[in-house]
């Protein structure tokens, strides 16, 4: 019984470890949403493949509109390309 219990606990521990690892992520560059390149004055949003070359205005003056507008357009185009709930694509 003790061996079975140990085996079961080890399996549960391994499963929990895997869930935690997938939730946290690895921090790889491929998982990043946005990067800020100060030497080049560039912001790159990796989700929408958008580069904005006015980092000082973005950070200091709060000039977020170009990035936000691009994100909204990207989101709307994704929503339009998805079929309605329950519908199947031909």
PDB file of N, CA, C and O in Angstrom:
ATOM      1  N   UNK A   1       0.827  -1.193   0.000  1.00  0.00           N
ATOM      2  CA  UNK A   1       0.000   0.000   0.000  1.00  0.00           C
ATOM      3  C   UNK A   1       0.876   1.264   0.000  1.00  0.00           C
ATOM      4  O   UNK A   1       0.567   2.248  -0.672  1.00  0.00           O
ATOM      5  N   UNK A   2       1.967   1.216   0.762  1.00  0.00           N
ATOM      6  CA  UNK A   2       2.835   2.389   0.847  1.00  0.00           C
ATOM      7  C   UNK A   2       3.460   2.708  -0.506  1.00  0.00           C
ATOM      8  O   UNK A   2       3.591   3.877  -0.869  1.00  0.00           O
ATOM      9  N   UNK A   3       3.850   1.669  -1.262  1.00  0.00           N
ATOM     10  CA  UNK A   3       4.438   1.895  -2.583  1.00  0.00           C
ATOM     11  C   UNK A   3       3.411   2.475  -3.547  1.00  0.00           C
ATOM     12  O   UNK A   3       3.723   3.374  -4.328  1.00  0.00           O
ATOM     13  N   UNK A   4       2.196   1.962  -3.489  1.00  0.00           N
ATOM     14  CA  UNK A   4       1.145   2.484  -4.355  1.00  0.00           C
ATOM     15  C   UNK A   4       0.856   3.952  -4.023  1.00  0.00           C
ATOM     16  O   UNK A   4       0.687   4.781  -4.917  1.00  0.00           O
ATOM     17  N   UNK A   5       0.805   4.253  -2.743  1.00  0.00           N
ATOM     18  CA  UNK A   5       0.558   5.631  -2.315  1.00  0.00           C
ATOM     19  C   UNK A   5       1.699   6.541  -2.769  1.00  0.00           C
ATOM     20  O   UNK A   5       1.451   7.650  -3.242  1.00  0.00           O
ATOM     21  N   UNK A   6       2.950   6.084  -2.629  1.00  0.00           N
ATOM     22  CA  UNK A   6       4.097   6.869  -3.082  1.00  0.00           C
ATOM     23  C   UNK A   6       4.046   7.110  -4.581  1.00  0.00           C
ATOM     24  O   UNK A   6       4.328   8.214  -5.045  1.00  0.00           O
ATOM     25  N   UNK A   7       3.686   6.080  -5.338  1.00  0.00           N
ATOM     26  CA  UNK A   7       3.606   6.206  -6.790  1.00  0.00           C
ATOM     27  C   UNK A   7       2.510   7.200  -7.173  1.00  0.00           C
ATOM     28  O   UNK A   7       2.706   8.047  -8.044  1.00  0.00           O
ATOM     29  N   UNK A   8       1.363   7.088  -6.518  1.00  0.00           N
ATOM     30  CA  UNK A   8       0.261   7.996  -6.807  1.00  0.00           C
ATOM     31  C   UNK A   8       0.639   9.441  -6.458  1.00  0.00           C
ATOM     32  O   UNK A   8       0.333  10.359  -7.219  1.00  0.00           O
ATOM     33  N   UNK A   9       1.288   9.644  -5.335  1.00  0.00           N
ATOM     34  CA  UNK A   9       1.699  10.993  -4.943  1.00  0.00           C
ATOM     35  C   UNK A   9       2.744  11.555  -5.907  1.00  0.00           C
ATOM     36  O   UNK A   9       2.724  12.747  -6.213  1.00  0.00           O
ATOM     37  N   UNK A  10       3.654  10.711  -6.385  1.00  0.00           N
ATOM     38  CA  UNK A  10       4.660  11.146  -7.349  1.00  0.00           C
ATOM     39  C   UNK A  10       4.005  11.558  -8.663  1.00  0.00           C
ATOM     40  O   UNK A  10       4.418  12.542  -9.276  1.00  0.00           O
ATOM     41  N   UNK A  11       2.983  10.811  -9.103  1.00  0.00           N
ATOM     42  CA  UNK A  11       2.273  11.160 -10.331  1.00  0.00           C
ATOM     43  C   UNK A  11       1.528  12.486 -10.167  1.00  0.00           C
ATOM     44  O   UNK A  11       1.533  13.321 -11.071  1.00  0.00           O
ATOM     45  N   UNK A  12       0.894  12.673  -9.020  1.00  0.00           N
ATOM     46  CA  UNK A  12       0.181  13.924  -8.770  1.00  0.00           C
ATOM     47  C   UNK A  12       1.158  15.100  -8.722  1.00  0.00           C
ATOM     48  O   UNK A  12       0.875  16.175  -9.251  1.00  0.00           O
ATOM     49  N   UNK A  13       2.294  14.886  -8.091  1.00  0.00           N
ATOM     50  CA  UNK A  13       3.313  15.935  -8.014  1.00  0.00           C
ATOM     51  C   UNK A  13       3.820  16.295  -9.416  1.00  0.00           C
ATOM     52  O   UNK A  13       3.983  17.472  -9.737  1.00  0.00           O
ATOM     53  N   UNK A  14       4.068  15.280 -10.244  1.00  0.00           N
ATOM     54  CA  UNK A  14       4.545  15.519 -11.608  1.00  0.00           C
ATOM     55  C   UNK A  14       3.498  16.284 -12.412  1.00  0.00           C
ATOM     56  O   UNK A  14       3.838  17.197 -13.165  1.00  0.00           O
ATOM     57  N   UNK A  15       2.226  15.917 -12.255  1.00  0.00           N
ATOM     58  CA  UNK A  15       1.159  16.602 -12.974  1.00  0.00           C
ATOM     59  C   UNK A  15       1.055  18.064 -12.524  1.00  0.00           C
ATOM     60  O   UNK A  15       0.893  18.957 -13.355  1.00  0.00           O
ATOM     61  N   UNK A  16       1.144  18.304 -11.234  1.00  0.00           N
ATOM     62  CA  UNK A  16       1.070  19.658 -10.705  1.00  0.00           C
ATOM     63  C   UNK A  16       2.263  20.494 -11.174  1.00  0.00           C
ATOM     64  O   UNK A  16       2.112  21.670 -11.508  1.00  0.00           O
ATOM     65  N   UNK A  17       3.432  19.886 -11.196  1.00  0.00           N
ATOM     66  CA  UNK A  17       4.622  20.583 -11.665  1.00  0.00           C
ATOM     67  C   UNK A  17       4.471  20.986 -13.126  1.00  0.00           C
ATOM     68  O   UNK A  17       4.855  22.092 -13.508  1.00  0.00           O
ATOM     69  N   UNK A  18       3.921  20.106 -13.937  1.00  0.00           N
ATOM     70  CA  UNK A  18       3.713  20.403 -15.359  1.00  0.00           C
ATOM     71  C   UNK A  18       2.717  21.544 -15.546  1.00  0.00           C
ATOM     72  O   UNK A  18       2.917  22.413 -16.394  1.00  0.00           O
ATOM     73  N   UNK A  19       1.650  21.540 -14.758  1.00  0.00           N
ATOM     74  CA  UNK A  19       0.661  22.616 -14.845  1.00  0.00           C
ATOM     75  C   UNK A  19       1.299  23.948 -14.473  1.00  0.00           C
ATOM     76  O   UNK A  19       1.083  24.949 -15.157  1.00  0.00           O
ATOM     77  N   UNK A  20       2.068  23.974 -13.416  1.00  0.00           N
ATOM     78  CA  UNK A  20       2.744  25.211 -13.003  1.00  0.00           C
ATOM     79  C   UNK A  20       3.720  25.687 -14.065  1.00  0.00           C
ATOM     80  O   UNK A  20       3.779  26.877 -14.374  1.00  0.00           O
ATOM     81  N   UNK A  21       4.477  24.765 -14.617  1.00  0.00           N
ATOM     82  CA  UNK A  21       5.471  25.117 -15.630  1.00  0.00           C
ATOM     83  C   UNK A  21       4.796  25.717 -16.864  1.00  0.00           C
ATOM     84  O   UNK A  21       5.295  26.692 -17.427  1.00  0.00           O
ATOM     85  N   UNK A  22       3.679  25.150 -17.286  1.00  0.00           N
ATOM     86  CA  UNK A  22       2.997  25.686 -18.468  1.00  0.00           C
ATOM     87  C   UNK A  22       2.333  27.024 -18.165  1.00  0.00           C
ATOM     88  O   UNK A  22       2.227  27.867 -19.055  1.00  0.00           O
ATOM     89  N   UNK A  23       1.885  27.238 -16.933  1.00  0.00           N
ATOM     90  CA  UNK A  23       1.244  28.497 -16.570  1.00  0.00           C
ATOM     91  C   UNK A  23       2.249  29.635 -16.498  1.00  0.00           C
ATOM     92  O   UNK A  23       1.950  30.758 -16.904  1.00  0.00           O
ATOM     93  N   UNK A  24       3.431  29.352 -15.987  1.00  0.00           N
ATOM     94  CA  UNK A  24       4.444  30.380 -15.827  1.00  0.00           C
ATOM     95  C   UNK A  24       5.106  30.698 -17.156  1.00  0.00           C
ATOM     96  O   UNK A  24       5.392  31.862 -17.436  1.00  0.00           O
ATOM     97  N   UNK A  25       5.351  29.707 -17.964  1.00  0.00           N
ATOM     98  CA  UNK A  25       6.040  29.912 -19.229  1.00  0.00           C
ATOM     99  C   UNK A  25       7.537  29.953 -19.000  1.00  0.00           C
ATOM    100  O   UNK A  25       8.016  29.921 -17.867  1.00  0.00           O
ATOM    101  N   UNK A  26       8.249  30.023 -20.081  1.00  0.00           N
ATOM    102  CA  UNK A  26       9.705  29.986 -19.980  1.00  0.00           C
ATOM    103  C   UNK A  26      10.334  31.373 -20.035  1.00  0.00           C
ATOM    104  O   UNK A  26      11.512  31.536 -19.715  1.00  0.00           O
ATOM    105  N   UNK A  27       9.556  32.370 -20.438  1.00  0.00           N
ATOM    106  CA  UNK A  27      10.120  33.708 -20.572  1.00  0.00           C
ATOM    107  C   UNK A  27      10.908  33.884 -21.849  1.00  0.00           C
ATOM    108  O   UNK A  27      11.624  34.872 -22.010  1.00  0.00           O
ATOM    109  N   UNK A  28      10.783  32.932 -22.760  1.00  0.00           N
ATOM    110  CA  UNK A  28      11.487  33.039 -24.031  1.00  0.00           C
ATOM    111  C   UNK A  28      11.006  34.260 -24.801  1.00  0.00           C
ATOM    112  O   UNK A  28       9.915  34.775 -24.554  1.00  0.00           O
ATOM    113  N   UNK A  29      11.811  34.703 -25.710  1.00  0.00           N
ATOM    114  CA  UNK A  29      11.451  35.848 -26.534  1.00  0.00           C
ATOM    115  C   UNK A  29      10.162  35.588 -27.315  1.00  0.00           C
ATOM    116  O   UNK A  29       9.393  36.516 -27.567  1.00  0.00           O
ATOM    117  N   UNK A  30       9.924  34.343 -27.696  1.00  0.00           N
ATOM    118  CA  UNK A  30       8.735  34.016 -28.484  1.00  0.00           C
ATOM    119  C   UNK A  30       7.448  34.183 -27.688  1.00  0.00           C
ATOM    120  O   UNK A  30       6.374  34.271 -28.283  1.00  0.00           O
ATOM    121  N   UNK A  31       7.524  34.228 -26.362  1.00  0.00           N
ATOM    122  CA  UNK A  31       6.336  34.391 -25.540  1.00  0.00           C
ATOM    123  C   UNK A  31       6.040  35.851 -25.215  1.00  0.00           C
ATOM    124  O   UNK A  31       5.007  36.151 -24.616  1.00  0.00           O
ATOM    125  N   UNK A  32       6.911  36.741 -25.592  1.00  0.00           N
ATOM    126  CA  UNK A  32       6.731  38.144 -25.247  1.00  0.00           C
ATOM    127  C   UNK A  32       5.693  38.791 -26.144  1.00  0.00           C
ATOM    128  O   UNK A  32       5.608  38.502 -27.338  1.00  0.00           O
ATOM    129  N   UNK A  33       4.912  39.666 -25.551  1.00  0.00           N
ATOM    130  CA  UNK A  33       3.892  40.393 -26.284  1.00  0.00           C
ATOM    131  C   UNK A  33       4.498  41.629 -26.927  1.00  0.00           C
ATOM    132  O   UNK A  33       4.216  41.941 -28.084  1.00  0.00           O
ATOM    133  N   UNK A  34       5.329  42.326 -26.173  1.00  0.00           N
ATOM    134  CA  UNK A  34       5.877  43.586 -26.651  1.00  0.00           C
ATOM    135  C   UNK A  34       7.304  43.747 -26.129  1.00  0.00           C
ATOM    136  O   UNK A  34       7.602  43.378 -24.993  1.00  0.00           O
ATOM    137  N   UNK A  35       8.179  44.299 -26.963  1.00  0.00           N
ATOM    138  CA  UNK A  35       9.531  44.601 -26.513  1.00  0.00           C
ATOM    139  C   UNK A  35       9.809  46.078 -26.739  1.00  0.00           C
ATOM    140  O   UNK A  35       9.293  46.695 -27.670  1.00  0.00           O
ATOM    141  N   UNK A  36      10.633  46.620 -25.868  1.00  0.00           N
ATOM    142  CA  UNK A  36      11.021  48.022 -25.923  1.00  0.00           C
ATOM    143  C   UNK A  36      12.522  48.086 -26.166  1.00  0.00           C
ATOM    144  O   UNK A  36      13.307  47.640 -25.328  1.00  0.00           O
ATOM    145  N   UNK A  37      12.923  48.631 -27.293  1.00  0.00           N
ATOM    146  CA  UNK A  37      14.330  48.729 -27.666  1.00  0.00           C
ATOM    147  C   UNK A  37      14.742  50.189 -27.526  1.00  0.00           C
ATOM    148  O   UNK A  37      14.537  50.995 -28.433  1.00  0.00           O
ATOM    149  N   UNK A  38      15.325  50.517 -26.378  1.00  0.00           N
ATOM    150  CA  UNK A  38      15.689  51.904 -26.091  1.00  0.00           C
ATOM    151  C   UNK A  38      16.798  52.453 -26.991  1.00  0.00           C
ATOM    152  O   UNK A  38      16.691  53.600 -27.423  1.00  0.00           O
ATOM    153  N   UNK A  39      17.858  51.693 -27.296  1.00  0.00           N
ATOM    154  CA  UNK A  39      18.900  52.260 -28.166  1.00  0.00           C
ATOM    155  C   UNK A  39      18.373  52.661 -29.541  1.00  0.00           C
ATOM    156  O   UNK A  39      18.844  53.638 -30.122  1.00  0.00           O
ATOM    157  N   UNK A  40      17.400  51.918 -30.064  1.00  0.00           N
ATOM    158  CA  UNK A  40      16.839  52.234 -31.379  1.00  0.00           C
ATOM    159  C   UNK A  40      15.566  53.064 -31.279  1.00  0.00           C
ATOM    160  O   UNK A  40      15.040  53.503 -32.302  1.00  0.00           O
ATOM    161  N   UNK A  41      15.057  53.288 -30.063  1.00  0.00           N
ATOM    162  CA  UNK A  41      13.832  54.068 -29.889  1.00  0.00           C
ATOM    163  C   UNK A  41      12.620  53.386 -30.488  1.00  0.00           C
ATOM    164  O   UNK A  41      11.748  54.044 -31.055  1.00  0.00           O
ATOM    165  N   UNK A  42      12.562  52.056 -30.365  1.00  0.00           N
ATOM    166  CA  UNK A  42      11.526  51.278 -31.044  1.00  0.00           C
ATOM    167  C   UNK A  42      10.732  50.422 -30.063  1.00  0.00           C
ATOM    168  O   UNK A  42      11.276  49.878 -29.101  1.00  0.00           O
ATOM    169  N   UNK A  43       9.440  50.317 -30.330  1.00  0.00           N
ATOM    170  CA  UNK A  43       8.555  49.388 -29.635  1.00  0.00           C
ATOM    171  C   UNK A  43       8.098  48.390 -30.688  1.00  0.00           C
ATOM    172  O   UNK A  43       7.722  48.775 -31.795  1.00  0.00           O
ATOM    173  N   UNK A  44       8.131  47.113 -30.344  1.00  0.00           N
ATOM    174  CA  UNK A  44       7.641  46.079 -31.249  1.00  0.00           C
ATOM    175  C   UNK A  44       6.567  45.295 -30.539  1.00  0.00           C
ATOM    176  O   UNK A  44       6.803  44.734 -29.469  1.00  0.00           O
ATOM    177  N   UNK A  45       5.379  45.253 -31.134  1.00  0.00           N
ATOM    178  CA  UNK A  45       4.302  44.419 -30.615  1.00  0.00           C
ATOM    179  C   UNK A  45       4.293  43.156 -31.459  1.00  0.00           C
ATOM    180  O   UNK A  45       3.970  43.191 -32.646  1.00  0.00           O
ATOM    181  N   UNK A  46       4.650  42.045 -30.837  1.00  0.00           N
ATOM    182  CA  UNK A  46       4.856  40.799 -31.572  1.00  0.00           C
ATOM    183  C   UNK A  46       3.553  40.126 -31.978  1.00  0.00           C
ATOM    184  O   UNK A  46       3.549  39.312 -32.902  1.00  0.00           O
ATOM    185  N   UNK A  47       2.448  40.443 -31.312  1.00  0.00           N
ATOM    186  CA  UNK A  47       1.165  39.829 -31.668  1.00  0.00           C
ATOM    187  C   UNK A  47       0.702  40.299 -33.031  1.00  0.00           C
ATOM    188  O   UNK A  47       0.167  39.521 -33.820  1.00  0.00           O
ATOM    189  N   UNK A  48       0.913  41.582 -33.305  1.00  0.00           N
ATOM    190  CA  UNK A  48       0.383  42.162 -34.534  1.00  0.00           C
ATOM    191  C   UNK A  48       1.483  42.534 -35.527  1.00  0.00           C
ATOM    192  O   UNK A  48       1.210  43.115 -36.577  1.00  0.00           O
ATOM    193  N   UNK A  49       2.726  42.195 -35.186  1.00  0.00           N
ATOM    194  CA  UNK A  49       3.882  42.498 -36.030  1.00  0.00           C
ATOM    195  C   UNK A  49       3.918  43.985 -36.377  1.00  0.00           C
ATOM    196  O   UNK A  49       3.963  44.361 -37.548  1.00  0.00           O
ATOM    197  N   UNK A  50       3.898  44.824 -35.339  1.00  0.00           N
ATOM    198  CA  UNK A  50       3.871  46.272 -35.486  1.00  0.00           C
ATOM    199  C   UNK A  50       5.081  46.877 -34.814  1.00  0.00           C
ATOM    200  O   UNK A  50       5.386  46.567 -33.662  1.00  0.00           O
ATOM    201  N   UNK A  51       5.768  47.741 -35.536  1.00  0.00           N
ATOM    202  CA  UNK A  51       6.923  48.439 -34.987  1.00  0.00           C
ATOM    203  C   UNK A  51       6.611  49.927 -34.961  1.00  0.00           C
ATOM    204  O   UNK A  51       6.137  50.497 -35.944  1.00  0.00           O
ATOM    205  N   UNK A  52       6.888  50.542 -33.820  1.00  0.00           N
ATOM    206  CA  UNK A  52       6.621  51.969 -33.618  1.00  0.00           C
ATOM    207  C   UNK A  52       7.930  52.607 -33.197  1.00  0.00           C
ATOM    208  O   UNK A  52       8.516  52.216 -32.187  1.00  0.00           O
ATOM    209  N   UNK A  53       8.397  53.591 -33.965  1.00  0.00           N
ATOM    210  CA  UNK A  53       9.729  54.157 -33.762  1.00  0.00           C
ATOM    211  C   UNK A  53       9.717  55.473 -32.986  1.00  0.00           C
ATOM    212  O   UNK A  53      10.556  56.343 -33.219  1.00  0.00           O
ATOM    213  N   UNK A  54       8.769  55.615 -32.067  1.00  0.00           N
ATOM    214  CA  UNK A  54       8.715  56.826 -31.241  1.00  0.00           C
ATOM    215  C   UNK A  54       8.621  56.429 -29.770  1.00  0.00           C
ATOM    216  O   UNK A  54       7.690  56.820 -29.066  1.00  0.00           O
ATOM    217  N   UNK A  55       9.584  55.659 -29.325  1.00  0.00           N
ATOM    218  CA  UNK A  55       9.583  55.176 -27.942  1.00  0.00           C
ATOM    219  C   UNK A  55       9.570  56.312 -26.915  1.00  0.00           C
ATOM    220  O   UNK A  55       8.812  56.226 -25.949  1.00  0.00           O
ATOM    221  N   UNK A  56      10.370  57.373 -27.075  1.00  0.00           N
ATOM    222  CA  UNK A  56      10.327  58.441 -26.064  1.00  0.00           C
ATOM    223  C   UNK A  56       8.937  59.074 -25.929  1.00  0.00           C
ATOM    224  O   UNK A  56       8.493  59.343 -24.813  1.00  0.00           O
ATOM    225  N   UNK A  57       8.251  59.312 -27.044  1.00  0.00           N
ATOM    226  CA  UNK A  57       6.908  59.878 -26.974  1.00  0.00           C
ATOM    227  C   UNK A  57       5.938  58.903 -26.325  1.00  0.00           C
ATOM    228  O   UNK A  57       5.046  59.297 -25.575  1.00  0.00           O
ATOM    229  N   UNK A  58       6.128  57.632 -26.626  1.00  0.00           N
ATOM    230  CA  UNK A  58       5.264  56.590 -26.071  1.00  0.00           C
ATOM    231  C   UNK A  58       5.411  56.524 -24.556  1.00  0.00           C
ATOM    232  O   UNK A  58       4.411  56.452 -23.842  1.00  0.00           O
ATOM    233  N   UNK A  59       6.640  56.548 -24.058  1.00  0.00           N
ATOM    234  CA  UNK A  59       6.900  56.383 -22.627  1.00  0.00           C
ATOM    235  C   UNK A  59       6.691  57.681 -21.860  1.00  0.00           C
ATOM    236  O   UNK A  59       5.996  57.697 -20.844  1.00  0.00           O
ATOM    237  N   UNK A  60       7.287  58.764 -22.337  1.00  0.00           N
ATOM    238  CA  UNK A  60       7.272  60.017 -21.585  1.00  0.00           C
ATOM    239  C   UNK A  60       5.971  60.790 -21.732  1.00  0.00           C
ATOM    240  O   UNK A  60       5.437  61.298 -20.746  1.00  0.00           O
ATOM    241  N   UNK A  61       5.460  60.885 -22.946  1.00  0.00           N
ATOM    242  CA  UNK A  61       4.267  61.699 -23.189  1.00  0.00           C
ATOM    243  C   UNK A  61       2.985  60.873 -23.160  1.00  0.00           C
ATOM    244  O   UNK A  61       1.888  61.432 -23.185  1.00  0.00           O
ATOM    245  N   UNK A  62       3.113  59.559 -23.109  1.00  0.00           N
ATOM    246  CA  UNK A  62       1.925  58.711 -23.085  1.00  0.00           C
ATOM    247  C   UNK A  62       1.208  58.654 -24.421  1.00  0.00           C
ATOM    248  O   UNK A  62      -0.011  58.488 -24.464  1.00  0.00           O
ATOM    249  N   UNK A  63       1.945  58.788 -25.504  1.00  0.00           N
ATOM    250  CA  UNK A  63       1.375  58.758 -26.851  1.00  0.00           C
ATOM    251  C   UNK A  63       1.098  57.305 -27.243  1.00  0.00           C
ATOM    252  O   UNK A  63       1.855  56.694 -27.997  1.00  0.00           O
ATOM    253  N   UNK A  64      -0.002  56.769 -26.715  1.00  0.00           N
ATOM    254  CA  UNK A  64      -0.342  55.358 -26.912  1.00  0.00           C
ATOM    255  C   UNK A  64      -1.247  55.120 -28.120  1.00  0.00           C
ATOM    256  O   UNK A  64      -1.416  53.978 -28.548  1.00  0.00           O
ATOM    257  N   UNK A  65      -1.824  56.171 -28.665  1.00  0.00           N
ATOM    258  CA  UNK A  65      -2.842  56.028 -29.707  1.00  0.00           C
ATOM    259  C   UNK A  65      -2.415  55.185 -30.904  1.00  0.00           C
ATOM    260  O   UNK A  65      -3.189  54.327 -31.327  1.00  0.00           O
ATOM    261  N   UNK A  66      -1.217  55.382 -31.479  1.00  0.00           N
ATOM    262  CA  UNK A  66      -0.860  54.558 -32.641  1.00  0.00           C
ATOM    263  C   UNK A  66      -0.856  53.059 -32.336  1.00  0.00           C
ATOM    264  O   UNK A  66      -1.305  52.259 -33.156  1.00  0.00           O
ATOM    265  N   UNK A  67      -0.360  52.682 -31.180  1.00  0.00           N
ATOM    266  CA  UNK A  67      -0.311  51.262 -30.817  1.00  0.00           C
ATOM    267  C   UNK A  67      -1.717  50.749 -30.521  1.00  0.00           C
ATOM    268  O   UNK A  67      -2.091  49.666 -30.971  1.00  0.00           O
ATOM    269  N   UNK A  68      -2.487  51.514 -29.775  1.00  0.00           N
ATOM    270  CA  UNK A  68      -3.851  51.093 -29.433  1.00  0.00           C
ATOM    271  C   UNK A  68      -4.717  50.993 -30.677  1.00  0.00           C
ATOM    272  O   UNK A  68      -5.479  50.038 -30.829  1.00  0.00           O
ATOM    273  N   UNK A  69      -4.605  51.980 -31.574  1.00  0.00           N
ATOM    274  CA  UNK A  69      -5.387  51.938 -32.821  1.00  0.00           C
ATOM    275  C   UNK A  69      -5.051  50.699 -33.636  1.00  0.00           C
ATOM    276  O   UNK A  69      -5.940  50.056 -34.194  1.00  0.00           O
ATOM    277  N   UNK A  70      -3.778  50.369 -33.703  1.00  0.00           N
ATOM    278  CA  UNK A  70      -3.356  49.181 -34.459  1.00  0.00           C
ATOM    279  C   UNK A  70      -3.876  47.898 -33.808  1.00  0.00           C
ATOM    280  O   UNK A  70      -4.290  46.973 -34.507  1.00  0.00           O
ATOM    281  N   UNK A  71      -3.856  47.839 -32.471  1.00  0.00           N
ATOM    282  CA  UNK A  71      -4.391  46.671 -31.762  1.00  0.00           C
ATOM    283  C   UNK A  71      -5.890  46.522 -31.988  1.00  0.00           C
ATOM    284  O   UNK A  71      -6.378  45.407 -32.175  1.00  0.00           O
ATOM    285  N   UNK A  72      -6.619  47.616 -31.975  1.00  0.00           N
ATOM    286  CA  UNK A  72      -8.063  47.568 -32.208  1.00  0.00           C
ATOM    287  C   UNK A  72      -8.349  47.061 -33.617  1.00  0.00           C
ATOM    288  O   UNK A  72      -9.216  46.210 -33.813  1.00  0.00           O
ATOM    289  N   UNK A  73      -7.618  47.584 -34.591  1.00  0.00           N
ATOM    290  CA  UNK A  73      -7.819  47.139 -35.980  1.00  0.00           C
ATOM    291  C   UNK A  73      -7.516  45.654 -36.127  1.00  0.00           C
ATOM    292  O   UNK A  73      -8.240  44.930 -36.810  1.00  0.00           O
ATOM    293  N   UNK A  74      -6.434  45.201 -35.477  1.00  0.00           N
ATOM    294  CA  UNK A  74      -6.069  43.784 -35.526  1.00  0.00           C
ATOM    295  C   UNK A  74      -7.155  42.920 -34.896  1.00  0.00           C
ATOM    296  O   UNK A  74      -7.518  41.879 -35.444  1.00  0.00           O
ATOM    297  N   UNK A  75      -7.671  43.344 -33.753  1.00  0.00           N
ATOM    298  CA  UNK A  75      -8.716  42.592 -33.059  1.00  0.00           C
ATOM    299  C   UNK A  75      -9.987  42.525 -33.904  1.00  0.00           C
ATOM    300  O   UNK A  75     -10.611  41.468 -34.007  1.00  0.00           O
ATOM    301  N   UNK A  76     -10.367  43.636 -34.500  1.00  0.00           N
ATOM    302  CA  UNK A  76     -11.569  43.652 -35.324  1.00  0.00           C
ATOM    303  C   UNK A  76     -11.425  42.751 -36.548  1.00  0.00           C
ATOM    304  O   UNK A  76     -12.369  42.054 -36.917  1.00  0.00           O
ATOM    305  N   UNK A  77     -10.262  42.761 -37.173  1.00  0.00           N
ATOM    306  CA  UNK A  77     -10.076  41.897 -38.342  1.00  0.00           C
ATOM    307  C   UNK A  77     -10.110  40.426 -37.943  1.00  0.00           C
ATOM    308  O   UNK A  77     -10.607  39.594 -38.702  1.00  0.00           O
ATOM    309  N   UNK A  78      -9.582  40.092 -36.753  1.00  0.00           N
ATOM    310  CA  UNK A  78      -9.653  38.708 -36.284  1.00  0.00           C
ATOM    311  C   UNK A  78     -11.080  38.296 -35.996  1.00  0.00           C
ATOM    312  O   UNK A  78     -11.479  37.173 -36.307  1.00  0.00           O
ATOM    313  N   UNK A  79     -11.850  39.191 -35.405  1.00  0.00           N
ATOM    314  CA  UNK A  79     -13.248  38.871 -35.105  1.00  0.00           C
ATOM    315  C   UNK A  79     -14.060  38.684 -36.374  1.00  0.00           C
ATOM    316  O   UNK A  79     -14.931  37.816 -36.437  1.00  0.00           O
ATOM    317  N   UNK A  80     -13.778  39.496 -37.386  1.00  0.00           N
ATOM    318  CA  UNK A  80     -14.508  39.372 -38.644  1.00  0.00           C
ATOM    319  C   UNK A  80     -14.161  38.092 -39.388  1.00  0.00           C
ATOM    320  O   UNK A  80     -14.998  37.543 -40.106  1.00  0.00           O
ATOM    321  N   UNK A  81     -12.935  37.614 -39.222  1.00  0.00           N
ATOM    322  CA  UNK A  81     -12.525  36.405 -39.927  1.00  0.00           C
ATOM    323  C   UNK A  81     -12.989  35.130 -39.234  1.00  0.00           C
ATOM    324  O   UNK A  81     -12.939  34.055 -39.830  1.00  0.00           O
ATOM    325  N   UNK A  82     -13.443  35.231 -37.977  1.00  0.00           N
ATOM    326  CA  UNK A  82     -13.946  34.061 -37.250  1.00  0.00           C
ATOM    327  C   UNK A  82     -15.404  33.808 -37.613  1.00  0.00           C
ATOM    328  O   UNK A  82     -16.175  34.753 -37.782  1.00  0.00           O
ATOM    329  N   UNK A  83     -15.787  32.535 -37.734  1.00  0.00           N
ATOM    330  CA  UNK A  83     -17.194  32.247 -37.985  1.00  0.00           C
ATOM    331  C   UNK A  83     -18.023  32.532 -36.725  1.00  0.00           C
ATOM    332  O   UNK A  83     -17.500  32.469 -35.613  1.00  0.00           O
ATOM    333  N   UNK A  84     -19.307  32.845 -36.898  1.00  0.00           N
ATOM    334  CA  UNK A  84     -20.168  33.073 -35.731  1.00  0.00           C
ATOM    335  C   UNK A  84     -20.226  31.828 -34.859  1.00  0.00           C
ATOM    336  O   UNK A  84     -19.954  30.726 -35.335  1.00  0.00           O
ATOM    337  N   UNK A  85     -20.575  31.989 -33.598  1.00  0.00           N
ATOM    338  CA  UNK A  85     -20.660  30.858 -32.675  1.00  0.00           C
ATOM    339  C   UNK A  85     -21.597  29.791 -33.226  1.00  0.00           C
ATOM    340  O   UNK A  85     -22.716  30.082 -33.646  1.00  0.00           O
ATOM    341  N   UNK A  86     -21.127  28.574 -33.218  1.00  0.00           N
ATOM    342  CA  UNK A  86     -21.937  27.453 -33.656  1.00  0.00           C
ATOM    343  C   UNK A  86     -21.879  27.208 -35.155  1.00  0.00           C
ATOM    344  O   UNK A  86     -22.269  26.135 -35.615  1.00  0.00           O
ATOM    345  N   UNK A  87     -21.404  28.173 -35.924  1.00  0.00           N
ATOM    346  CA  UNK A  87     -21.335  28.003 -37.369  1.00  0.00           C
ATOM    347  C   UNK A  87     -20.023  27.325 -37.740  1.00  0.00           C
ATOM    348  O   UNK A  87     -19.007  27.476 -37.062  1.00  0.00           O
ATOM    349  N   UNK A  88     -20.075  26.583 -38.825  1.00  0.00           N
ATOM    350  CA  UNK A  88     -18.866  25.909 -39.303  1.00  0.00           C
ATOM    351  C   UNK A  88     -18.479  26.538 -40.629  1.00  0.00           C
ATOM    352  O   UNK A  88     -19.325  26.928 -41.434  1.00  0.00           O
ATOM    353  N   UNK A  89     -17.180  26.622 -40.825  1.00  0.00           N
ATOM    354  CA  UNK A  89     -16.680  27.141 -42.099  1.00  0.00           C
ATOM    355  C   UNK A  89     -16.806  26.079 -43.173  1.00  0.00           C
ATOM    356  O   UNK A  89     -16.686  24.883 -42.909  1.00  0.00           O
ATOM    357  N   UNK A  90     -17.045  26.530 -44.365  1.00  0.00           N
ATOM    358  CA  UNK A  90     -17.173  25.608 -45.497  1.00  0.00           C
ATOM    359  C   UNK A  90     -15.832  25.205 -46.017  1.00  0.00           C
ATOM    360  O   UNK A  90     -15.747  24.431 -46.970  1.00  0.00           O
TER     361      UNK A  90
END
